[in-house]
Amino acid sequence: MRRPIPGGGEEERLAEVLSIRQKPSPRNASATPSKAEVDPPETANGSGDSVTEQIEFFVHWHLFNKRLDEWVSATRVVLTKDLEWPRPKAPPGTATTAATATATATAAGSPAASGTATPTLTHPAVTKAATPLGRAGSVSLLKKATIASASQALSSPSGIGQKRKEHPDDTMEEDDGASIVSESVGDGMELDGAESDDGSSVVPAALDPRFAPTYMGKETEIEKLRHSGSMTQSVNEVQRVKNLNRIQIGKNEVEAWYFSPYPVEYAYLDVIFLCEFCLGYFPSQFMLGRHLKSCTLRHPPGNEVYRSKDETSGEEISFFEIDGKRQNTWCRNLSLLSKCFLDHKTLYYDVQPFLYYVMTTNDVHGCHLVGYFSKEKESAENYNVACILTLPQHQRKGYGKLLIEFSYELSKREMKLGSPEKPLSDLGLLGYKAYWMEIIIELLNDCHDDISIEEIANRTSITQNDVMWTCQQLGLFKYYKGQYVLCVTDQAMEQYKRAKAKQRKRIKPERIIWKPPVFSRDQLRFGY
C-alpha cells in the first residue's frame, strides 16, 4: 500500500487487509444510480479504474500501532507487487490447516507479515456492485482475491468471526490510563457491523468453528496482560472496524481510534460535532451552533466533590460525582465518546450500576471535560475503578495519574483496598504501573522502620497483589538470611527521582468533600 508520510511524499508499506466496503456516497447523492455507476466504463488497459475508485479497504499497517488502522482507497494498492498469502498457525495436534482467504499487499523492501490475516466478506449488495471487476481481460490478483474472499465467506455455514492478531510491538509511550466499562446494548444503536450511507454493510467473515479462538481463564488473562498489554476476549468487538473519522469537541478536533456504536446515520462522516458540556452529537457545525443557543449546561450534571487551583499555573481542576441511574443520557453519551479511544472491552448501555467521577478544567466559559473514571456501586471484587480515560487532546499532561490518585483517595475514605478492573489497556497498564512505583518507592524512602507488604497496602489502599507485582517488576525482593526482604535498588531510585523531577499535579486530600455513598437493596436493583 502507498502511505503518505509526514513532510510530503509517499512510501510503500506492507499492510494487512481486514475489511472491504464501497466508498460511502455523499449525503446529497441521488437515490437512483446513474448508468455510469451501474455499468462503469473500463480503461484502455482493462483495469476498471473507475470501479476501483469506489472501493475502500480497512488496513492494518505492518509494525504500526493498530490505532493507525484506517480506510484507504483501492487506488493506493501497489498492484505491481505480488500478494502475500499468510500461513495460519496450526492448532495443537493438527498438522495442516485451511488457507486463509484474506491477502496482504506486499510492499517493496518491506518485511513479511507474521500471523494470520482476518478474512473479510461484504454484504451481497457490495459483492454485486463489485462484479464488474471480473469482466476485465486481465484482472489483477487483488481483485481476484476480493471476489474469492467474498464468495468463500458467503458459502461458509459458520457465523464465527476470526479474532484479529495482536501485534506485540504496539507502541505504549503514553502514561495516561485508558480502559472502558461494560454498558448495555439498546436504544436502537447499531452494533452489528458498520453500514455506509447507501445501505451496504460490512460483515465479518465466517470461520471454521474448529479454529475458533480459545478463551483463557481470568487469572491467565491477567497474567498475560501484565506482560503483553491490551487484549480482549470479545471476538465481536475485535471484528468491528473504525466507523468515525474525526471528532470535534469544543476547540479541539481529534481523530477516532476505534469503532464506537454511534447511530448509523453518523457513521463515515468526515467530522462529527459534539457539545462539550452535554456531549450531544451532531452531523454538522450548523446544527451544533443551533443547539448551543439553547444548551444551558456549563458543567457535568452532578455534585462537585473536589476543587483545587494551582497557584503556579492558575489552573483550576474539579471533580464531579454523577450517578448513572439519574443522568442516564449524559453517561451514555460519555460512554460513546470513550469507546472511540478504547478497544479492549465491550461497550454496553447499562450505565445505572455505576458512579462516574468526571475531571474538568474550569474557566469563565464553564467546566471543560478532561477525563473521567467510573466505579461500580457495589463491586463483588472490590474494584475501585471500572473505567478510566484521559481524552487524547489532554494526554501526557499528568491528568492520568491525577485520576488514579483521586480513585485511591476515595478508597482511603472508604477504608478499603482497591484495584482497577481487569483487563487494563496498554496505556492504562503503563499509567498504573508508574503510579504504583512512585507511591511505593516514596513510602519506602520515608519509612525508616521495617514494613510489610500488608502494611504498605493498608497505607496506600493498593491491594497486596498489586504491591507484590510492582515490587517484583522493580526487583525490590532480595533473599537475605533465609527470607525475602524489600530493598530499594539504585535503579529503582533513579526511576523515582526522574518521576519526581516532572513535578506532576497532585490531589489535595483536604479539598475532597465526599462521603462514601450508601445504597439500599432497592437502589441497587437495575431492572434485571
DRENKOLBA-880292 format. One record per residue (C-alpha): residue number from 0; z, y, x. Coordinates in steps of 0.25 Angstrom, whole numbers. Each point is the difference from the previous one (the first is absolute). Example, Ala and Ser with C-alpha at 12.3 -4.5 7.8 and 13.67 -1.06 7.14 Angstrom:
% DRENKOLBA-880292
atom n 0 c3 31 c2 -18 c1 49
atom n 1 c3 -2 c2 14 c1 6
This chain:
% DRENKOLBA-880292
atom n 0 c3 0 c2 0 c1 0
atom n 1 c3 -3 c2 14 c1 4
atom n 2 c3 13 c2 8 c1 0
atom n 3 c3 2 c2 15 c1 2
atom n 4 c3 9 c2 4 c1 12
atom n 5 c3 8 c2 13 c1 2
atom n 6 c3 -8 c2 11 c1 6
atom n 7 c3 -13 c2 -4 c1 -6
atom n 8 c3 -9 c2 -12 c1 3
atom n 9 c3 1 c2 -15 c1 -5
atom n 10 c3 4 c2 -13 c1 6
atom n 11 c3 -4 c2 -14 c1 -3
atom n 12 c3 13 c2 -8 c1 -3
atom n 13 c3 3 c2 -14 c1 -5
atom n 14 c3 4 c2 0 c1 -15
atom n 15 c3 5 c2 -10 c1 -10
atom n 16 c3 -6 c2 1 c1 -14
atom n 17 c3 10 c2 -2 c1 -10
atom n 18 c3 -7 c2 4 c1 -13
atom n 19 c3 -13 c2 6 c1 -6
atom n 20 c3 -3 c2 9 c1 -11
atom n 21 c3 -11 c2 9 c1 -6
atom n 22 c3 2 c2 15 c1 4
atom n 23 c3 8 c2 6 c1 -11
atom n 24 c3 -10 c2 9 c1 -8
atom n 25 c3 4 c2 15 c1 -2
atom n 26 c3 8 c2 4 c1 -13
atom n 27 c3 -12 c2 8 c1 -6
atom n 28 c3 -10 c2 -11 c1 3
atom n 29 c3 -9 c2 -5 c1 -11
atom n 30 c3 5 c2 -12 c1 -8
atom n 31 c3 -15 c2 -5 c1 -1
atom n 32 c3 -5 c2 -4 c1 14
atom n 33 c3 -13 c2 5 c1 5
atom n 34 c3 -12 c2 -9 c1 3
atom n 35 c3 3 c2 2 c1 15
atom n 36 c3 14 c2 -5 c1 -2
atom n 37 c3 -4 c2 -12 c1 -7
atom n 38 c3 -12 c2 -4 c1 9
atom n 39 c3 2 c2 8 c1 13
atom n 40 c3 -12 c2 1 c1 9
atom n 41 c3 0 c2 -7 c1 13
atom n 42 c3 -3 c2 7 c1 13
atom n 43 c3 -12 c2 -4 c1 9
atom n 44 c3 8 c2 -9 c1 8
atom n 45 c3 4 c2 -8 c1 -13
atom n 46 c3 15 c2 3 c1 3
atom n 47 c3 3 c2 7 c1 -13
atom n 48 c3 8 c2 11 c1 6
atom n 49 c3 1 c2 7 c1 -14
atom n 50 c3 8 c2 -12 c1 -5
atom n 51 c3 8 c2 -1 c1 13
atom n 52 c3 5 c2 15 c1 -2
atom n 53 c3 6 c2 -4 c1 -13
atom n 54 c3 9 c2 -11 c1 6
atom n 55 c3 13 c2 2 c1 7
atom n 56 c3 9 c2 -9 c1 8
atom n 57 c3 15 c2 0 c1 1
atom n 58 c3 2 c2 -3 c1 15
atom n 59 c3 12 c2 -2 c1 10
atom n 60 c3 -3 c2 5 c1 14
atom n 61 c3 3 c2 -10 c1 10
atom n 62 c3 12 c2 3 c1 9
atom n 63 c3 3 c2 12 c1 -9
atom n 64 c3 12 c2 2 c1 -10
atom n 65 c3 -3 c2 -4 c1 -14
atom n 66 c3 4 c2 14 c1 -5
atom n 67 c3 -14 c2 4 c1 6
atom n 68 c3 -7 c2 -10 c1 -10
atom n 69 c3 -11 c2 7 c1 -8
atom n 70 c3 -12 c2 -1 c1 -8
atom n 71 c3 -13 c2 2 c1 8
atom n 72 c3 -14 c2 1 c1 -4
atom n 73 c3 -10 c2 -12 c1 2
atom n 74 c3 -9 c2 9 c1 8
atom n 75 c3 11 c2 1 c1 11
atom n 76 c3 -1 c2 -15 c1 3
atom n 77 c3 -7 c2 -3 c1 13
atom n 78 c3 -11 c2 -10 c1 -5
atom n 79 c3 -6 c2 -2 c1 14
atom n 80 c3 12 c2 -9 c1 4
atom n 81 c3 3 c2 -14 c1 -5
atom n 82 c3 12 c2 -2 c1 -9
atom n 83 c3 12 c2 -8 c1 5
atom n 84 c3 5 c2 -11 c1 -10
atom n 85 c3 15 c2 -1 c1 3
atom n 86 c3 5 c2 -15 c1 1
atom n 87 c3 12 c2 -2 c1 -9
atom n 88 c3 13 c2 -5 c1 5
atom n 89 c3 1 c2 -15 c1 -3
atom n 90 c3 13 c2 -3 c1 -9
atom n 91 c3 10 c2 -10 c1 6
atom n 92 c3 -6 c2 -15 c1 0
atom n 93 c3 -14 c2 5 c1 -3
atom n 94 c3 -11 c2 -2 c1 10
atom n 95 c3 -11 c2 8 c1 -7
atom n 96 c3 1 c2 12 c1 -9
atom n 97 c3 -10 c2 7 c1 -9
atom n 98 c3 -8 c2 11 c1 5
atom n 99 c3 4 c2 14 c1 -4
atom n 100 c3 -10 c2 7 c1 -9
atom n 101 c3 2 c2 14 c1 6
atom n 102 c3 -6 c2 5 c1 12
atom n 103 c3 4 c2 11 c1 10
atom n 104 c3 -10 c2 10 c1 6
atom n 105 c3 -1 c2 -2 c1 15
atom n 106 c3 -1 c2 13 c1 9
atom n 107 c3 -6 c2 1 c1 13
atom n 108 c3 10 c2 -2 c1 11
atom n 109 c3 12 c2 -3 c1 -9
atom n 110 c3 9 c2 -12 c1 1
atom n 111 c3 -1 c2 -11 c1 -10
atom n 112 c3 9 c2 1 c1 -12
atom n 113 c3 11 c2 -11 c1 -2
atom n 114 c3 6 c2 -6 c1 -12
atom n 115 c3 -7 c2 -2 c1 -14
atom n 116 c3 -7 c2 10 c1 -7
atom n 117 c3 3 c2 2 c1 -15
atom n 118 c3 -11 c2 -5 c1 -9
atom n 119 c3 -4 c2 10 c1 -11
atom n 120 c3 -9 c2 0 c1 -12
atom n 121 c3 -5 c2 10 c1 -10
atom n 122 c3 0 c2 1 c1 -15
atom n 123 c3 -13 c2 -6 c1 -7
atom n 124 c3 -4 c2 15 c1 -2
atom n 125 c3 0 c2 3 c1 15
atom n 126 c3 -7 c2 -13 c1 3
atom n 127 c3 -11 c2 3 c1 -10
atom n 128 c3 -2 c2 14 c1 6
atom n 129 c3 0 c2 -6 c1 14
atom n 130 c3 -11 c2 -10 c1 -4
atom n 131 c3 -12 c2 8 c1 5
atom n 132 c3 5 c2 -2 c1 14
atom n 133 c3 -6 c2 -14 c1 -1
atom n 134 c3 -14 c2 5 c1 -3
atom n 135 c3 -3 c2 5 c1 14
atom n 136 c3 -9 c2 -8 c1 9
atom n 137 c3 10 c2 1 c1 12
atom n 138 c3 14 c2 0 c1 -6
atom n 139 c3 11 c2 3 c1 11
atom n 140 c3 11 c2 -9 c1 3
atom n 141 c3 10 c2 10 c1 -6
atom n 142 c3 -7 c2 0 c1 -14
atom n 143 c3 -1 c2 -15 c1 0
atom n 144 c3 15 c2 -1 c1 3
atom n 145 c3 3 c2 9 c1 -11
atom n 146 c3 -8 c2 -8 c1 -10
atom n 147 c3 5 c2 -13 c1 5
atom n 148 c3 15 c2 4 c1 0
atom n 149 c3 -1 c2 5 c1 -15
atom n 150 c3 -7 c2 -13 c1 -4
atom n 151 c3 9 c2 -9 c1 7
atom n 152 c3 13 c2 7 c1 -6
atom n 153 c3 -6 c2 1 c1 -14
atom n 154 c3 -2 c2 -15 c1 0
atom n 155 c3 14 c2 -4 c1 5
atom n 156 c3 10 c2 -5 c1 -10
atom n 157 c3 12 c2 6 c1 7
atom n 158 c3 6 c2 13 c1 -3
atom n 159 c3 9 c2 1 c1 12
atom n 160 c3 -3 c2 12 c1 10
atom n 161 c3 1 c2 -2 c1 15
atom n 162 c3 11 c2 8 c1 7
atom n 163 c3 -5 c2 11 c1 10
atom n 164 c3 3 c2 -3 c1 14
atom n 165 c3 11 c2 9 c1 6
atom n 166 c3 -4 c2 5 c1 14
atom n 167 c3 11 c2 -1 c1 10
atom n 168 c3 -5 c2 13 c1 7
atom n 169 c3 2 c2 9 c1 -12
atom n 170 c3 6 c2 13 c1 6
atom n 171 c3 14 c2 3 c1 -3
atom n 172 c3 2 c2 14 c1 6
atom n 173 c3 7 c2 8 c1 -11
atom n 174 c3 15 c2 -1 c1 -2
atom n 175 c3 1 c2 4 c1 -14
atom n 176 c3 4 c2 -12 c1 -10
atom n 177 c3 -9 c2 -5 c1 -11
atom n 178 c3 2 c2 -11 c1 -10
atom n 179 c3 -2 c2 -1 c1 -15
atom n 180 c3 8 c2 -5 c1 -11
atom n 181 c3 -5 c2 -9 c1 -11
atom n 182 c3 -4 c2 7 c1 -13
atom n 183 c3 -6 c2 -7 c1 -12
atom n 184 c3 -14 c2 0 c1 -5
atom n 185 c3 -3 c2 7 c1 -13
atom n 186 c3 -5 c2 12 c1 -8
atom n 187 c3 -14 c2 -3 c1 1
atom n 188 c3 -1 c2 2 c1 15
atom n 189 c3 -12 c2 -8 c1 6
atom n 190 c3 5 c2 -10 c1 10
atom n 191 c3 -10 c2 -12 c1 1
atom n 192 c3 -10 c2 6 c1 10
atom n 193 c3 -7 c2 13 c1 2
atom n 194 c3 -11 c2 5 c1 -10
atom n 195 c3 -10 c2 10 c1 3
atom n 196 c3 -5 c2 11 c1 -9
atom n 197 c3 -11 c2 -8 c1 -6
atom n 198 c3 9 c2 -12 c1 -4
atom n 199 c3 -3 c2 -9 c1 11
atom n 200 c3 12 c2 -8 c1 6
atom n 201 c3 4 c2 -5 c1 14
atom n 202 c3 6 c2 -13 c1 -2
atom n 203 c3 7 c2 -8 c1 11
atom n 204 c3 -7 c2 -13 c1 5
atom n 205 c3 4 c2 -14 c1 -4
atom n 206 c3 5 c2 -9 c1 10
atom n 207 c3 3 c2 -15 c1 0
atom n 208 c3 14 c2 -3 c1 -4
atom n 209 c3 2 c2 -10 c1 12
atom n 210 c3 -1 c2 12 c1 9
atom n 211 c3 9 c2 10 c1 -8
atom n 212 c3 10 c2 7 c1 9
atom n 213 c3 14 c2 -6 c1 0
atom n 214 c3 12 c2 7 c1 -4
atom n 215 c3 12 c2 1 c1 11
atom n 216 c3 14 c2 0 c1 -4
atom n 217 c3 8 c2 14 c1 0
atom n 218 c3 7 c2 -3 c1 13
atom n 219 c3 -12 c2 -4 c1 7
atom n 220 c3 -8 c2 12 c1 -5
atom n 221 c3 11 c2 10 c1 4
atom n 222 c3 1 c2 -6 c1 14
atom n 223 c3 -15 c2 1 c1 1
atom n 224 c3 0 c2 14 c1 -5
atom n 225 c3 10 c2 4 c1 11
atom n 226 c3 -11 c2 -4 c1 11
atom n 227 c3 -13 c2 3 c1 -7
atom n 228 c3 2 c2 12 c1 -9
atom n 229 c3 -6 c2 1 c1 -14
atom n 230 c3 -4 c2 -12 c1 -8
atom n 231 c3 0 c2 -4 c1 -15
atom n 232 c3 1 c2 -12 c1 -9
atom n 233 c3 -8 c2 6 c1 -11
atom n 234 c3 -15 c2 -5 c1 1
atom n 235 c3 -4 c2 9 c1 -11
atom n 236 c3 5 c2 12 c1 7
atom n 237 c3 -8 c2 -3 c1 13
atom n 238 c3 -13 c2 -3 c1 -8
atom n 239 c3 -1 c2 15 c1 -5
atom n 240 c3 -8 c2 10 c1 7
atom n 241 c3 3 c2 15 c1 1
atom n 242 c3 -5 c2 7 c1 -12
atom n 243 c3 4 c2 14 c1 3
atom n 244 c3 -5 c2 9 c1 11
atom n 245 c3 8 c2 12 c1 1
atom n 246 c3 12 c2 6 c1 -7
atom n 247 c3 4 c2 15 c1 -1
atom n 248 c3 14 c2 3 c1 -2
atom n 249 c3 5 c2 14 c1 1
atom n 250 c3 -7 c2 6 c1 12
atom n 251 c3 -2 c2 -13 c1 7
atom n 252 c3 -12 c2 -9 c1 -1
atom n 253 c3 2 c2 -14 c1 5
atom n 254 c3 -8 c2 -13 c1 1
atom n 255 c3 5 c2 -12 c1 -8
atom n 256 c3 3 c2 -12 c1 8
atom n 257 c3 0 c2 -12 c1 -10
atom n 258 c3 -3 c2 -4 c1 -15
atom n 259 c3 8 c2 7 c1 -11
atom n 260 c3 -2 c2 -4 c1 -14
atom n 261 c3 -3 c2 14 c1 -6
atom n 262 c3 -8 c2 0 c1 -12
atom n 263 c3 -14 c2 -5 c1 2
atom n 264 c3 -6 c2 14 c1 -4
atom n 265 c3 6 c2 6 c1 12
atom n 266 c3 -5 c2 -11 c1 10
atom n 267 c3 -10 c2 4 c1 10
atom n 268 c3 1 c2 15 c1 -2
atom n 269 c3 -2 c2 8 c1 13
atom n 270 c3 14 c2 7 c1 -3
atom n 271 c3 11 c2 -3 c1 -10
atom n 272 c3 9 c2 12 c1 -2
atom n 273 c3 15 c2 -1 c1 -2
atom n 274 c3 10 c2 10 c1 -5
atom n 275 c3 11 c2 0 c1 11
atom n 276 c3 11 c2 2 c1 -10
atom n 277 c3 -3 c2 -10 c1 -12
atom n 278 c3 -9 c2 -9 c1 8
atom n 279 c3 -10 c2 0 c1 -11
atom n 280 c3 -14 c2 -3 c1 5
atom n 281 c3 -13 c2 7 c1 -4
atom n 282 c3 -15 c2 -3 c1 4
atom n 283 c3 -4 c2 15 c1 3
atom n 284 c3 6 c2 13 c1 5
atom n 285 c3 -3 c2 7 c1 -13
atom n 286 c3 9 c2 -10 c1 -8
atom n 287 c3 11 c2 1 c1 10
atom n 288 c3 0 c2 15 c1 -1
atom n 289 c3 0 c2 0 c1 -15
atom n 290 c3 12 c2 -10 c1 1
atom n 291 c3 8 c2 9 c1 10
atom n 292 c3 0 c2 11 c1 -10
atom n 293 c3 8 c2 -8 c1 -10
atom n 294 c3 8 c2 -8 c1 10
atom n 295 c3 15 c2 5 c1 1
atom n 296 c3 5 c2 -10 c1 9
atom n 297 c3 4 c2 5 c1 14
atom n 298 c3 9 c2 -11 c1 5
atom n 299 c3 1 c2 -15 c1 -2
atom n 300 c3 6 c2 -3 c1 -14
atom n 301 c3 14 c2 -5 c1 5
atom n 302 c3 13 c2 4 c1 5
atom n 303 c3 1 c2 7 c1 13
atom n 304 c3 10 c2 -8 c1 9
atom n 305 c3 -2 c2 7 c1 13
atom n 306 c3 -5 c2 13 c1 6
atom n 307 c3 1 c2 5 c1 15
atom n 308 c3 -7 c2 11 c1 7
atom n 309 c3 -3 c2 -1 c1 15
atom n 310 c3 5 c2 13 c1 6
atom n 311 c3 -10 c2 -1 c1 12
atom n 312 c3 -13 c2 -2 c1 -8
atom n 313 c3 4 c2 5 c1 -13
atom n 314 c3 -5 c2 -13 c1 -7
atom n 315 c3 8 c2 -4 c1 -13
atom n 316 c3 0 c2 -14 c1 -4
atom n 317 c3 5 c2 -6 c1 -13
atom n 318 c3 1 c2 -14 c1 -6
atom n 319 c3 -1 c2 -3 c1 -15
atom n 320 c3 5 c2 -12 c1 -7
atom n 321 c3 -9 c2 -5 c1 -11
atom n 322 c3 2 c2 -11 c1 -10
atom n 323 c3 -13 c2 -8 c1 -2
atom n 324 c3 5 c2 -3 c1 -14
atom n 325 c3 1 c2 15 c1 -4
atom n 326 c3 -12 c2 5 c1 7
atom n 327 c3 -10 c2 -11 c1 -2
atom n 328 c3 -13 c2 7 c1 1
atom n 329 c3 4 c2 8 c1 13
atom n 330 c3 5 c2 -12 c1 7
atom n 331 c3 -13 c2 -8 c1 -3
atom n 332 c3 -9 c2 12 c1 5
atom n 333 c3 9 c2 -1 c1 13
atom n 334 c3 -3 c2 -15 c1 1
atom n 335 c3 -15 c2 2 c1 -2
atom n 336 c3 0 c2 11 c1 11
atom n 337 c3 8 c2 -9 c1 9
atom n 338 c3 -9 c2 -12 c1 -1
atom n 339 c3 -11 c2 8 c1 6
atom n 340 c3 7 c2 -1 c1 13
atom n 341 c3 7 c2 -14 c1 -1
atom n 342 c3 -7 c2 -13 c1 0
atom n 343 c3 11 c2 -11 c1 2
atom n 344 c3 6 c2 -1 c1 -13
atom n 345 c3 -4 c2 -2 c1 -15
atom n 346 c3 0 c2 13 c1 -8
atom n 347 c3 5 c2 -1 c1 -15
atom n 348 c3 4 c2 10 c1 -10
atom n 349 c3 14 c2 -4 c1 -4
atom n 350 c3 8 c2 11 c1 6
atom n 351 c3 12 c2 -1 c1 -9
atom n 352 c3 9 c2 -9 c1 9
atom n 353 c3 -1 c2 10 c1 12
atom n 354 c3 6 c2 13 c1 4
atom n 355 c3 -9 c2 10 c1 8
atom n 356 c3 5 c2 9 c1 11
atom n 357 c3 -10 c2 11 c1 3
atom n 358 c3 0 c2 9 c1 12
atom n 359 c3 -6 c2 14 c1 -1
atom n 360 c3 -2 c2 12 c1 8
atom n 361 c3 3 c2 13 c1 -7
atom n 362 c3 -6 c2 14 c1 0
atom n 363 c3 -2 c2 11 c1 -10
atom n 364 c3 -11 c2 -8 c1 -8
atom n 365 c3 8 c2 -12 c1 -2
atom n 366 c3 5 c2 -14 c1 6
atom n 367 c3 -12 c2 -7 c1 6
atom n 368 c3 0 c2 -15 c1 1
atom n 369 c3 1 c2 -6 c1 15
atom n 370 c3 5 c2 -14 c1 -2
atom n 371 c3 9 c2 -9 c1 -8
atom n 372 c3 7 c2 -13 c1 -1
atom n 373 c3 4 c2 -9 c1 -12
atom n 374 c3 11 c2 -10 c1 -2
atom n 375 c3 4 c2 -10 c1 -11
atom n 376 c3 11 c2 4 c1 -9
atom n 377 c3 5 c2 -14 c1 2
atom n 378 c3 -4 c2 -7 c1 12
atom n 379 c3 3 c2 -15 c1 1
atom n 380 c3 -2 c2 0 c1 15
atom n 381 c3 7 c2 13 c1 3
atom n 382 c3 -13 c2 8 c1 4
atom n 383 c3 2 c2 15 c1 1
atom n 384 c3 -15 c2 3 c1 1
atom n 385 c3 -11 c2 -7 c1 -9
atom n 386 c3 -11 c2 10 c1 4
atom n 387 c3 -1 c2 11 c1 11
atom n 388 c3 -11 c2 9 c1 3
atom n 389 c3 -4 c2 13 c1 7
atom n 390 c3 -13 c2 6 c1 -5
atom n 391 c3 -10 c2 0 c1 12
atom n 392 c3 -1 c2 15 c1 1
atom n 393 c3 15 c2 1 c1 3
atom n 394 c3 1 c2 -12 c1 10
atom n 395 c3 4 c2 1 c1 14
atom n 396 c3 9 c2 11 c1 -3
atom n 397 c3 13 c2 -8 c1 -1
atom n 398 c3 1 c2 -1 c1 -15
atom n 399 c3 -1 c2 -15 c1 0
atom n 400 c3 13 c2 -1 c1 8
atom n 401 c3 6 c2 10 c1 -9
atom n 402 c3 -3 c2 -8 c1 -12
atom n 403 c3 6 c2 -13 c1 6
atom n 404 c3 13 c2 8 c1 5
atom n 405 c3 2 c2 5 c1 -15
atom n 406 c3 -1 c2 -14 c1 -5
atom n 407 c3 11 c2 -5 c1 9
atom n 408 c3 8 c2 12 c1 -3
atom n 409 c3 0 c2 -4 c1 -15
atom n 410 c3 3 c2 -14 c1 4
atom n 411 c3 13 c2 5 c1 7
atom n 412 c3 4 c2 8 c1 -12
atom n 413 c3 -2 c2 -14 c1 -8
atom n 414 c3 8 c2 -7 c1 11
atom n 415 c3 -10 c2 -10 c1 1
atom n 416 c3 -9 c2 -6 c1 11
atom n 417 c3 -15 c2 3 c1 -2
atom n 418 c3 -14 c2 -5 c1 5
atom n 419 c3 -14 c2 4 c1 -5
atom n 420 c3 -8 c2 -10 c1 -9
atom n 421 c3 -9 c2 -9 c1 8
atom n 422 c3 -11 c2 -1 c1 4
atom n 423 c3 -1 c2 13 c1 6
atom n 424 c3 -13 c2 7 c1 4
atom n 425 c3 -4 c2 1 c1 15
atom n 426 c3 4 c2 15 c1 0
atom n 427 c3 13 c2 -3 c1 -8
atom n 428 c3 4 c2 -10 c1 10
atom n 429 c3 -2 c2 10 c1 11
atom n 430 c3 8 c2 10 c1 -7
atom n 431 c3 12 c2 -9 c1 -3
atom n 432 c3 -1 c2 -6 c1 14
atom n 433 c3 1 c2 14 c1 6
atom n 434 c3 11 c2 5 c1 -9
atom n 435 c3 9 c2 -13 c1 2
atom n 436 c3 -2 c2 1 c1 15
atom n 437 c3 4 c2 15 c1 0
atom n 438 c3 13 c2 -2 c1 -9
atom n 439 c3 5 c2 -13 c1 7
atom n 440 c3 -2 c2 6 c1 15
atom n 441 c3 7 c2 13 c1 -5
atom n 442 c3 12 c2 -8 c1 -5
atom n 443 c3 1 c2 -9 c1 12
atom n 444 c3 -1 c2 12 c1 9
atom n 445 c3 11 c2 8 c1 -7
atom n 446 c3 9 c2 -13 c1 -2
atom n 447 c3 9 c2 -3 c1 12
atom n 448 c3 7 c2 -12 c1 -5
atom n 449 c3 -5 c2 -14 c1 -3
atom n 450 c3 -8 c2 0 c1 -13
atom n 451 c3 -6 c2 -12 c1 -8
atom n 452 c3 -13 c2 -1 c1 -8
atom n 453 c3 8 c2 0 c1 -13
atom n 454 c3 7 c2 13 c1 4
atom n 455 c3 -14 c2 6 c1 4
atom n 456 c3 -5 c2 -4 c1 -14
atom n 457 c3 12 c2 6 c1 -7
atom n 458 c3 -1 c2 13 c1 7
atom n 459 c3 -15 c2 2 c1 -2
atom n 460 c3 -2 c2 -7 c1 -13
atom n 461 c3 -11 c2 -8 c1 7
atom n 462 c3 0 c2 -15 c1 -3
atom n 463 c3 5 c2 -10 c1 10
atom n 464 c3 -14 c2 -7 c1 1
atom n 465 c3 -7 c2 14 c1 3
atom n 466 c3 11 c2 3 c1 10
atom n 467 c3 -2 c2 -13 c1 7
atom n 468 c3 -15 c2 1 c1 0
atom n 469 c3 0 c2 14 c1 5
atom n 470 c3 9 c2 -4 c1 12
atom n 471 c3 -8 c2 -12 c1 3
atom n 472 c3 -13 c2 8 c1 0
atom n 473 c3 7 c2 10 c1 10
atom n 474 c3 5 c2 -11 c1 9
atom n 475 c3 15 c2 4 c1 -2
atom n 476 c3 5 c2 -14 c1 -1
atom n 477 c3 6 c2 -5 c1 13
atom n 478 c3 6 c2 -14 c1 3
atom n 479 c3 13 c2 3 c1 7
atom n 480 c3 12 c2 -10 c1 3
atom n 481 c3 -4 c2 -10 c1 -10
atom n 482 c3 -3 c2 10 c1 -12
atom n 483 c3 -11 c2 11 c1 -4
atom n 484 c3 4 c2 14 c1 2
atom n 485 c3 -7 c2 13 c1 -3
atom n 486 c3 -5 c2 8 c1 12
atom n 487 c3 -8 c2 13 c1 -1
atom n 488 c3 -11 c2 -2 c1 10
atom n 489 c3 -7 c2 12 c1 8
atom n 490 c3 -13 c2 -2 c1 -7
atom n 491 c3 7 c2 1 c1 -14
atom n 492 c3 7 c2 13 c1 5
atom n 493 c3 -13 c2 5 c1 4
atom n 494 c3 -6 c2 -2 c1 -14
atom n 495 c3 12 c2 6 c1 -6
atom n 496 c3 -1 c2 13 c1 8
atom n 497 c3 -15 c2 1 c1 -3
atom n 498 c3 3 c2 -1 c1 -15
atom n 499 c3 12 c2 10 c1 1
atom n 500 c3 -9 c2 10 c1 8
atom n 501 c3 -9 c2 2 c1 -12
atom n 502 c3 11 c2 6 c1 -8
atom n 503 c3 -3 c2 -6 c1 -13
atom n 504 c3 5 c2 5 c1 -13
atom n 505 c3 13 c2 -6 c1 -5
atom n 506 c3 7 c2 -1 c1 -13
atom n 507 c3 13 c2 8 c1 -2
atom n 508 c3 9 c2 -10 c1 -8
atom n 509 c3 9 c2 12 c1 -5
atom n 510 c3 -12 c2 6 c1 -7
atom n 511 c3 -2 c2 -13 c1 -9
atom n 512 c3 5 c2 2 c1 -14
atom n 513 c3 -1 c2 -14 c1 -6
atom n 514 c3 8 c2 -12 c1 -5
atom n 515 c3 -5 c2 -14 c1 -2
atom n 516 c3 -6 c2 -2 c1 -14
atom n 517 c3 7 c2 -10 c1 -9
atom n 518 c3 -9 c2 -7 c1 -10
atom n 519 c3 4 c2 -8 c1 -12
atom n 520 c3 -6 c2 -13 c1 -4
atom n 521 c3 -8 c2 7 c1 -11
atom n 522 c3 -5 c2 10 c1 10
atom n 523 c3 -5 c2 -11 c1 9
atom n 524 c3 -9 c2 -6 c1 -10
atom n 525 c3 -14 c2 4 c1 1
atom n 526 c3 -7 c2 -7 c1 -11
atom n 527 c3 -3 c2 -13 c1 7
